[in-house]
Amino acid sequence: MGDARRIVVKVGSSSLTTAAGGLDADRVDALVDVLAKVRGGGEKEIVLVSSGAIAAGLAPLGLDRRPKDLARQQAAASVGQGLLVARYTASFARYGVRVGQVLLTSDDMSRRAHHRNASRTLDKLLAMGAFPVVNENDTVATDEIRFGDNDRLAALVAHLVHADLLVLLSDIDGVYDGDPARAGTSRIAEVRGPADLDGVEIGSAGKAGVGTGGMVTKVEAARIAAAAGIPVVLTNAVHAADALAGGDTGTCFHPTGKRSAGRLLWLQHASTPQGSLTLDDGAVRAVVERHSSLLPAGIAAVTGEFSAGDPVELRDRAGHAVARGLVNFDARELPQLLGRSTRELARELGPAYEREVVHRDDLVLLHP
């Protein structure tokens, strides 16, 4: 962990704000002190994924708690995002470091062009010595295109920037084998695979009530990153320096998989399917067992309205989603192609139809 060169750090709302809403300048400065010191020698690069925009906007708007409706959340984010980035800008200025703000929605991660642009922007900010601060674009994100929590966003950003380490900071010391408030429970220092958490009850939202996550979202984010070959440390924000130095703190999630193509991770975890294709039994076996492309002959039904290039779910006859992929045809084109071979379609409709409905390179399996 201590040898990681490029690191993504995620900090939750509860570690930056008061329970009543509003930024806690001392907490922000304490975090910045750690981050600036770690990157000071130039040997490490850090991208910060920061929650706190909505929470920071509560008090200025006279709200005593996080609103439940999307419109007021967006209003609070609009006020709070400016306060948040201004606080970071002022705090990093003490070290002569410039801050670059990057606001993302899941739509930015699931559309290839946006995905590439986000990657280029973050790489260039790091190359120019700026400190990227990433947040979800809560002011414009709708329910359909929201990450829902910045933990998952942090896991995807870690993959996007080819990070060597993801550090998730909150008001929790790590994963425990029971309620941390009860005597006799202990911290789980290492997780080497899903089996290590079998039987462990994972808690939900924290006490402060200003965030959206909780331990559930943090563990899920850690699993996403670990499955993509990125080690993760989950710990309390007060232990940030120890986590970044590779010290024994929090819970360490060891990598469980290898790094995959960038588009496959966002396709599985950040894309919103615009429709579904029902496959016959043979096509399900071809896609799942042989990792083949999906051809028109194996499709039994089409649901939804989508365009070529949109993500769609591939379902078996029982309705279970077995895969997700980028479709090569519009929804209105597909009904005339179902159950027919590509050779027949090319002969009747032209060579443009002698192609896969979903190519295997644009397809990811969904495990139950």
C-alpha positions, -999 to +999 in steps of 0.1 A: +000+000+000+028+024+009+044+020-025+012+031-044+021+060-067-014+070-080-040+071-053-077+079-053-090+091-019-127+094-012-140+113+018-176+113+030-199+141+040-198+132+076-160+137+077-163+173+063-194+188+077-213+193+110-244+172+117-265+203+112-250+210+078-223+234+068-186+228+062-162+222+091-132+242+081-109+225+106-118+191+093-112+201+057-079+217+066-068+186+085-075+164+055-057+188+031-027+188+054-024+151+050-030+150+013-006+179+006+021+163+026+018+129+008+020+145-026+046+171-016+076+151-028+062+147-062+064+109-060+027+103-055-004+116-074-037+119-056-072+123-070-098+133-043-134+122-047-152+144-022-188+143-010-202+172+009-219+195-016-255+189-006-245+188+031-226+221+028-257+237+013-281+228+040-274+255+066-271+284+041-306+274+027-321+271+062-325+233+059-320+213+091-316+180+073-309+165+039-341+168+018-356+137+003-369+153-029-345+156-058-353+193-066-342+205-031-312+182-032-301+199-064-307+233-050-286+225-019-259+210-041-259+242-063-251+263-032-229+238-015-207+228-044-194+264-047-187+265-009-170+231-010-146+238-039-139+273-025-129+257+009-106+232-009-091+260-030-083+281+000-070+252+020-047+239-007-035+274-015-016+273+018+007+248+001+008+266-033-014+239-049-041+247-074-074+228-073-092+215-104-129+207-101-143+177-120-181+171-118-194+138-132-226+119-137-230+082-144-239+092-179-203+106-182-189+072-173-212+051-194-208+070-227-175+062-243-167+097-256-175+112-221-155+085-205-124+092-226-128+130-220-130+125-182-099+103-183-079+128-204-089+157-181-079+140-149-046+128-165-038+163-177-046+179-143-023+155-126+005+161-152+002+199-147+005+196-110-031+205-101-051+186-075-083+171-090-114+172-067-141+150-082-178+150-071-210+138-086-227+166-105-257+167-081-271+199-095-281+183-128-281+146-122-315+129-123-325+097-106-318+078-138-282+090-142-271+093-105-243+072-090-264+073-058-233+076-036-197+087-041-183+054-029-192+037-062-181+068-081-147+066-063-143+029-073-150+038-110-127+069-109-099+047-094-103+024-125-106+054-148-072+069-137-055+035-134-050+040-096-027+018-076-048+023-045-082+034-034-087+049+001-123+053+014-124+077+043-155+082+065-164+083+102-161+045+106-128+028+116-134-002+092-155-033+088-163-050+121-176-085+128-206-070+146-220-037+158-188-016+167-208-001+196-211-035+213-184-050+235-166-080+220-167-070+184-134-066+165-122-050+133-117-071+103-082-061+092-081-079+058-106-091+032-091-114+006-124-124-010-162-123-005-161-154+018-142-133+044-174-113+050-198-143+051-221-139+080-210-103+087-240-079+090-231-047+071-247-015+084-264+012+063-264+050+067-244+066+094-255+086+124-249+121+110-276+118+084-259+141+059-247+114+035-263+088+013-241+058+019-231+038+049-210+007+052-230-011+026-220+012-002-184+013+010-180-025+010-197-026-024-173+000-038-144-019-023-155-050-040-159-032-074-123-018-071-108-051-058-125-070-087-108-046-110-073-053-095-072-023-072-064-027-035-087-007-011-083+006+024-115+016+043-109+036+074-117+066+095-107+100+081-086+107+112-064+078+101-059+091+066-021+096+071-017+060+083-038+046+054-017+065+028+015+054+044+005+018+043+000+015+080-022-010+099-055+008+099-091+001+089-099-028+066-078-037+036-095-053+006-070-072-015-074-074-053-096-103-063-094-098-101-074-083-129-077-049-145-102-051-174-109-028-203-123+005-189-156+003-207-164-031-192-163-018-156-185+012-163-208-010-184-214-033-155-215-007-127-223+027-141-245+022-172-283+024-171-298-002-195-322+014-220-340-018-228-336-056-228-332-085-252-346-119-243-323-147-255-332-183-262-314-211-243-288-216-269-279-179-271-276-178-233-251-207-233-232-191-261-229-157-243-223-170-208-203-202-213-185-195-246-182-157-243-196-154-278-211-123-294-249-121-296-264-128-330-300-120-342-308-157-345-306-161-307-330-133-297-366-141-289-379-107-279-370-070-276-382-046-249-376-009-245-367+021-267-330+024-274-306+035-301-275+018-315-247+023-290-270+022-259-265-003-231-291-031-229-296-061-206-295-096-220-320-118-203-329-155-203-364-167-209-371-166-171-363-128-171-330-131-153-303-106-165-273-126-175-252-099-193-252-063-203-238-049-236-238-022-261-263-028-289-255-023-325-290-017-337-320+006-329-349-010-311-371-004-341-347-023-364-345-055-343-379-071-346-374-079-383-340-095-375-350-119-348-343-156-353-326-151-386-290-158-395-266-129-404-259-145-438-296-144-446-300-109-434-270-097-454-284-113-486-318-097-481-310-063-464-274-056-473-239-061-458-246-037-430-268-063-414-241-090-414-229-080-379-235-089-343-263-074-323-239-072-293-202-078-299-184-098-273-159-070-268-188-047-257-204-073-234-200-080-197-215-109-177-236-102-147-230-126-119-258-132-094 
